[in-house]
Every structure is written in C-alpha cells, then in structure tokens.
Amino acid sequence: MDLSDTLASVEVVTDLAALRAQITDLEQQASRPDLWDDPESAQQVTSQLSHKQSELRRVEELRQRLDDLGVLYELAEEADSAEDTAEADKERVKLRKDISSLEVRTLLSGEYDERDALVTIRSEAGGVDAADWAEMLMRMYLRWAERHGYPVEVYDTSYAEEAGIKSATFKVTAPYAYGTLSVEQGTHRLVRISPFDNQGRRQTSFAGVEVLPFVEAVDHIDIPEKDIRIDVFRSSGPGGQSVNTTDSAVRITHLPSGIVVSCQNEKSQIQNRAAAMRVLQVKLLERKRIEERAEMDALKGDGGSSWGNQMRSYVLHPYQMVKDLRTEFEVGNPGNVLDGEIDGFIEAGVRWRRTHAA
C-alpha cells in the first residue's frame, strides 16, 4: 500500500525512538521545581516540549488513521455498502493529503527550520492599492495560522493613511514555522480592478514578505547599549488615530547598521521594549547569516540566488487565478487562497526548494 510505504519512510526520517527520548528528557526538565527561576530558559524548554509532543502525536495519529482505513474498507465490503465504501474513499483522499503534508516536513532540515517564524509584510509599488494588498496578505497568513491552531503575536502594525498598512511584523509559533513559511518570502503581485479608482481601472500592486527565524537564548546576539537609540511614542491605529494615551510604543534604532524596529502591541513600555529588542536580535542574526552566506557564495563563485523575487501572482481580473512563478503550482480560486488556504503553495515551495538547492 503506497500510503503505508510513504508513512513508513516519514517515520524512519522522524526517528520516533529518538523523538520519544527527547520528549522524556524535556519532560524531566519541565518538572524541575526551579524551572521558572530562569523564565527564558523555562519558556524554551516548554516550547520545545510542546513542539516535540505535537510532532509525535501527528505521526502516531496518522498511523492509527491508516490502520483504521483498512478496517473501514473491510466493513464496507462485508456490508456490501456503496455508501460506506465512498466514506472510506473520502478518508483515503484526506489521509493521502495529510501524509503528503507530513512528508514535506521531513524535507525541512535547515539549521533554523525548526524555529518559530518572524514575518514582516511591507507594501511596495502601487500606492494605496499596495497598502491594501499588504493588509490582505497579512490577513491571509493570520487565517492560515488560525486554521492550523498556531498562535500568532503581532508586534507592530504601521497603518497607511487612506487604507491598508505600510508594514506589519508578527511571530508565528509552530513546529518548523520558519522552515515552512520561509518559502513565502519574496514579492507577491496582485492584479485587480482597483476599489480606490473611481474609473474602475485595473491595477497591479506589490507587497513584500520577509520571513526570519526567531532568535533563541543560544544565539548570543550581543547588542551594546551605545549602539542603540530608543524612542517612545503613542501607539496609532487605522487613519493615524491614537489608540492609547501614554507613550508606550517603542522604536529602537541600531546605529551601526541603521536597522529600525518598533513594537506597539504590548500594554507597557517595558514589554514593548523587550519585544522590540527580540525583533532587533532576529534582524541582526539574519544580517549575520546573509554576510556569512555571501562569503560562501563568493567562495563558490555562484553569486547567490534571487528566486525569492516576484514569486507569486494573484489575479482577480480579468480572470481568477493564483500562480506561483517558481513551482508553477496554481489555484483557480483566489478567494480560498486569500482566506488562508495556502498549504498547497507551501508544500510545492518546499519541494521545489529541495530540488533546486545547491
């Protein structure tokens, strides 16, 4: 049975025995009375434990469903029931999709793939339509996370004057969130009749998606106080109106690199400062990775890769289609895609990246 063979290969790559051993070790660490003496370390332990348990449960549940599928077909045959056979066929199709999705997970073996993801969306060319498009993209990813039950923490949203957003930064907490979402990085193009054009003309607008691995305590990103400037301001909502009466939002400028990050989601200035520092650490870690990668590319003489740009088109007029320009994967229902149904694009992207890796 091909599904059984595929799942068996997933189980081998996942190494269930090693995974169970890791869970036992993390459970012992999590049960220590002094665990929360170091909150950052405790959070890391509990997060890893949750991720590992989720990973094991997902594989075990698929194996159980596959075993149950054989029983469903046997019962349908004994009862000579076309209805029961159709129900078993339906479960088989769903199971094939879920096993394929898990198989893609085994292709994520990069250094940072297991980590949570920090996603930043920015409006690019296209004026007010681009700002509106950036907000539509943000909703797409938030709906995707919601569909999977993945927690999301929005750090900062910079609203545009007329509609939409200039930029937004949020964290997705999930097993392999970075490895999964990193294939979404690049420029997303929208073609539609502009709702902001009183002549009803077609408009092409662009928004950029950046995906970075979230920092962990082991990264040791040292940021001297003299290298940063901290400004505080009032949080603002759509249209520029203030959403609170205190200067609780925080903007941090890293002077040597010019990187600027801000956070206005938390209630207090202290919380916003801590969150902004984490985002700055992520940006500096990525900067370091890019520099190291550039050195390696220079040594290899390949100049790096630019596959991330112009990576997907969403066409709402004159026809309806969303097409990935790298993988050729396409869907004829943009509404579903914009409502968070992007797993097909992500899986195709992971497989494409694997086959095109240097």
Buried (B, 14 or more C-beta within 10 A) or exposed (E): EEBBEBBEEBBEEBEBEEBEEBBEBBEEBBEEEEBEEEEEEBBBBBBBBBBBBEBBEBBEEBBEBBEEBEEBBEBBEEEEEEEBBEBBBEBBEEBEEBBBBBBBBBBBEBEBBBBBBBBBBBBBEBBBBBBBBBBBBBEBBBBBBEEEEBEBBBBBBBBBEEBBBBBBBBBBBBBBBBBBBBBBBBBBBBBBEBEEEEEEEEBBBBBBBBBBBBBBEEBEBEBEEEEBEEEEEBBBEBEEEEEEEEEBBBBBBBEEEEBBBBBBBBEEBEBBBEBBBBBBBBBBBBBEBEEEEEEEBEEEEEEEEEBBEBBBBBBBEEEEBBBBBBBEBBBEEBEEBBBBBBBBBBBBBBBBBEEEEE
